Amino acid sequence: MRSLSLALPLLLLATPSLAQVKCGGDFGSFVSQIKNEAMSRGYDAATVDRFFASARHDPAVIRADRAQGIFQKDFIEFSRAVISQNRIQNGAANASRQQGVFDRIEREFGVSRGVLLAFWALETDFGQVQGDFNTLNALMTLSHDCRRPELFQPQVFAALELYRHGDFDPADTRGAWAGEIGMVQMLPKDILENGVDGDGDGHVRLKTSAPDALMSGAKMLRHLGWRPNEPWLQEVVVPQGLDWSRTGLDHELPVGDWAQLGVKPRSGSFAASNLPASLLLPMGRNGPAFLAYPNFDVFFEWNKSFVYVTTAAYFATRLEGAPVYAAGNPEPGLSGAQMKQLQQKLQARGHDVGGVDGILGEKTREAVQKEQIRLGMPADAWPTTTLLSRL
């Protein structure tokens, strides 16, 4: 097993602080600026010319970036849409097929196999759907776009370094619209820093090698702060008389304290009583309930969507034998238009909701809970039409 980052020049791994190329304007001029920046980082002109020769602006990437409506679904709707019996069966088959790899991962990184299986399933259906966007074009398009250039420009230079090592083809490497590559969808910089040659062929091939993809994903999770051999999410049963203002990811108590408050595991037993945990109610006090442990936060380093993260974390428990969650009877949520209206009202009251996008993210949930407390409502962070009208 070889970790790719160990072979890289330290200077090239320490370049994110360098000046950012100005976004926007003529795309051809932008490419020229990027090439000049690459040469200032020590790459020779011939290598830079070859790498950027096929770079093109891709309008489809911008359309995909602006149309992420799937994250407007609530947790129950989203999880039922993406967690199928077929994916669970394929998860079991792949767990068996790659048992030796998962054993190594758990031994070396302490990341449970269910977590990687969940990402493998949700990101690419176990490698079957890896995306058909030219990766260099996607990264260059998003680097040129002025919405998040600081995120994508370092990825261009990371792809250039992968190219120098023979692990990236600028003309033919394809993946997701946002530049992620391979079975578990990693960005070039993450591959540079955490790529592992799991199958011993001398290269890190995340598109074609399951051992490379899984080992690299595990190392990345560990790099992001994964606490070895600890849980991440556990379904619980919650007493109706609980103080709902203590729930949410911004509140923590030791597991033992939650137990004293009447919170019980729906199956199995609790982790160590001194382990910190937050009580997560993705659809309010009448819906599913989970204890979220410190490792749950690491999921947000992989994907920023609250509903995606909660679904992925829950799916990982399902793949390791947990039962289907108790859906309960949550109050109806808000439509996308109503959510935007709510976010506007919350912003007007001084809350940071992370933008008016119609998506119930963690910042919006925290603002909702504060307003519920102020209005004397059950403070479970679940926005309803009643709250909207009260505001």
N, C-alpha and C positions, 0 to 999 in steps of 0.2 A: 504494500500500500504506500503510495507517495502523495504527500500533500503538495499541491502545485505551488502554493504561495512561498514555500521554503526555497524554491528555485529562482524567485524573482529578485531583481535588484531592489534594494531598500528604497532608493530614490524614487523609483516608479510607483511604489506602494504608498509614498508619502506626498503625492501631488495634489490632493483635493484643495489645499489652501491656495494654490496658484490662481491667478486672475481668471475670472470667468469671461468667456468671449461674449461680446454683446449680441443679444438675441434680436430677432426680427430683421426687417429689411430684405434686400435681394438675397435669394438663397445661394446663388453662385458666389456672391461676395462673402457670405457667411462661411461657406465651405473653404474659401481661401483663408479666412481668419483662423478657422479650426486647424487647417494644415500648418499655418505659421506657428500656432501654439504648439502643435505636436512636435515640430522641429525644434522649438525652444526648449522642449522637454528632453531633447537628446536623440530623437529619431532622425535617421538620415532621409534626405529628400526623396530618394528612389523608393524607399519603403513607404513613405507617406503618400507619394503619388499613386503607387499600386493600390494601397489600401482604400483611398478615397475615390479612385477612378470611377467606380460604379455608383457612387452616392447620389441619390435622388430624393426630392421632396415627395412624400406620399400623403395626399389629402385624405385617404381612407384612415390613416392613423389618427388624424385630428378628429374625424367624425367619430371614431371609436372612443377617443378620449372624452368627447363631450356627451356621450350617450351611454351612461352607466346606470340605466333605470332599474336594473335588476336589484340593486341595493336599496330600492324604495320598498321592497317587500318586507313584511315583518318576519320575525324569527320562525314562527310555525309555518308560514307560507313558503319561505325560502328553504328551510330545512327539509320540508316534505317534497319540494321540487327537486332537490339535488341529491338527497339520500334515498337511493332506490334499493330494492332487494338485489338487483343485478350487481350494483356496486358493492354491496355487502358480501355477496358470494365471490365476486372477483377479488375483493380484499382478502378473503380467507384463502383463496387459491394462490394469490401472490405472496401472502405471508408464508405459506408452505413452500412455495417455489424459491423464495429468497431467504429461507430460514437461517442459513449460515451467515448471510449478510446482516440480518437483523440481530443475530446473536452478537456479532462483532460490534455493531452500533451500540447496543445496550451495554456491552462491556467497556467500550472505549469512550463513549460520549454520554451514556446514561439517559439517552432519549428513547422513550418507549416506542415500540413498532407501530402501535395504533396511530400515533401522531403522524409519522411519515406516510403510513398507508392512507390516512385521511387527505393529506396534501397531494399525494400521488393521484388519488382518485378525483378530487375536486379540481385540481389544476389541469390534468390532461387525460382523465379516464385511463389511468395506468399506462400512459405513454401513447395512447391511440390518437389523441387530438392535441398536438403540440403547437398549433398555430401555423399560419402560412404567410405571415408578414416577413419581408426581408428585414433582418434584424438591424443591419447598419442603417438602412433607410428609416426605420422606425425611430432609432435613437437620434439620428441627425434631424429628423423632422421635429421631434419633441424637444431637442436641444435648441433648435431655431425658434420654436414657438415660445412666447414669453410668459406662458402660464407657470412652468416649473423647470426652467433651464438649469437651475442649480442642481436639480436631481439628475438630469439626463446627460449633461455635458461630461461629467466624470465617467459615465458609462461608455461614452465614445472612446475615450483614451484607454479605458480598461479593455475594450474590444480590440483596440490597436495592439495592446500588449499581448492579448491572447493570439492575435494574428502572428505576431513575431515568434510565438512559441509553436506555431503550427496548429493551433486549436480553434481557429476562427477563419471562415471563408467569407469575405465581405460580399461576394456576389451571390453565394448560395446558402449561407446560414439563415435559417428561418425559424420564427417562433411567434410569440404573442405580440399584439400591437404595441405594447409598452416596452418591448425589448427583452422580455424574459425568454430564456432558452431552456429547452430540455424537459425531461419527464416531471420534474418538480418546479420548473419555471424559476430559474435564478438569473439575476442580472449579471452582466459581465464582471463588474467590480466584485460582486459576491463570489463569483467563480474564481476570480484571481485570488481572493483572500481565503477562500474556504474550499476550493476545488480539491477533490481527493481522487486519485487513481485507484479506485476500488477493485478493478479486475486485473491490475498489474500489467497493462499493455503499454505503459509509458505515456499515456495521454489521458486527459479528463474529457470524456465524451458523454455529456449529459443527455444527448438526444437518443443515443443508441445503447448505452450501457446502464442497466438498472443498478448494478453495484456502484458505479461512479455517481449516479444521480442520488441514490439513497445515502451513501456515505457523505457526499458533499452537503446534502440537505441537513444531515445530522450535525456535521461540524459547524454549519452556519447557525443552526439553532443554539448550539453550545456557545458559539461566539457571541450571539445576541443576548445571552444571559440565562440560558436554560439551566435549571438546578437539577443535577443528575439524580435519577431514580426517585423523583417526587411526583405527586399527582398534579393535574392541571385543572380538572373540572369534575364535579361530582353532583349528581342529582340528589335533591333533598326534599323532605316534606316540611312545610313551614306552618307554625301555629297561626291561627287567624288573629290573635291578639297581639302580634308582634309590633314593635315600634318601627314602622316602615321607613322612617327617616334614617335609620341606621343601615339601610340596604344600599347597594350600588357599589361600583368599583372604586369610588373615592372614600369608602369606609372599610375598615378592616378590624377584625377581632380574632383572637386565637380560636381554633376549632373548639376547644373545651368550653369557651364562653358561649359560642353559638349553641352548643349542646345544652348548656344550662338554661338558655333562653327558649328551649323546646324545639330547636331545629334537629331533625333526625335524617340519617341517610335513608334514601328510598330502597337501596339494596346494598349489601355488603356492610362494611364498617367504616368509621371515620379514620382519617390519617392521624398522625401524632397530634395530641391535644394542644401542643404549643405552636403548631404551624399556623401562620396567619392566613386568613381567608376573607373574602368578601362575599356577601349574599347577593347573587345576581338574579334579578327578576326580569327577563328580557321582554315580557309582555304584561308586567304588573303583578300585583299580589294574587290575582286569580288565575294566573297562567303557570307555565313551568318554572321551577326554581332550582338553582344550582349554587353550590359553593365554588367560588373561583379562587384557586390557589396562586402563589406567585408565578408559577410557570404559565398561567393563562395570559399574563401580560406579554410574554414573548411572542404569542401569536400575533399581536398588534405590530410587532416589528416585521412580520412577514406580509401582513395585509392590514390596512387601516380601517376597513369596514367593520363596524360592530356586528352586524348580522352575519357577515361571512365568518368572522373570527369565532363567534359563539357557535355557529353551525359546525365549523371545522373541529373545534374542541369537543363538542358533543359527539360528532361522528367518530372521532378517535376513541371515545369511550365505548361507543357501540361496536366498533371493530374489535374491541377487547372484551366483549361479552356483556356490556351494560344493556338493560332493557330499553324499549322505546319509552321516551319521556311521557309523563302524565301531562297532557295538554291543558287540563283544567277547563275553565270557562271564562277566559279573559274578556274584558269589555272590548267592543270594536275599536280599532285604532283609527287614525286619520288618513285621509287620502293624500296623495302627493301635493295637491293644491292646498289642502288644509294644513299640511305640515309646513309648507312655505309660509302660510299666513301666521301660523304659530311662531315660527322662527323669527318672523318680522316683529311680532309683538314682544317676544322675549328680548330681541335686540334693542327694541325701543325702551325696555326697562333696564338696559345696561348689561345684559348677559352676553357672554361670548358663546355663540352657538356653532362656531366654526364655519360660518357661511350659510346663506339661505339657499339650500339645495334640495329641500324636500325629503332629505334622508335623516332618519332618527339615529344620529351618531351619539357618542358618549358625551360630548359637550352639550348637545341639546338635551340629553337625558338629565344631566346634572342641573341644567337651568330649569327644566320642568320640575324637578324635585324641590328646588328652592322656592319656586312659585307655589307649589302644592303646600309646602310648609307655611308660607306666608298667608295663604288663603284658608288654612285650616282643613285641607283635604288630605286623604290618605296619601302619604308622600312616597309612592312606589315608583316614581319616575316614568310612569306610563301615560303618555298624553292621550286624552280623550276629547270628545266634542264638548263635554261639560267643562273641562279646563279651558278649552278654547273660548267658550262663551263667557266664562268668568273673567278671562283676561280682557 
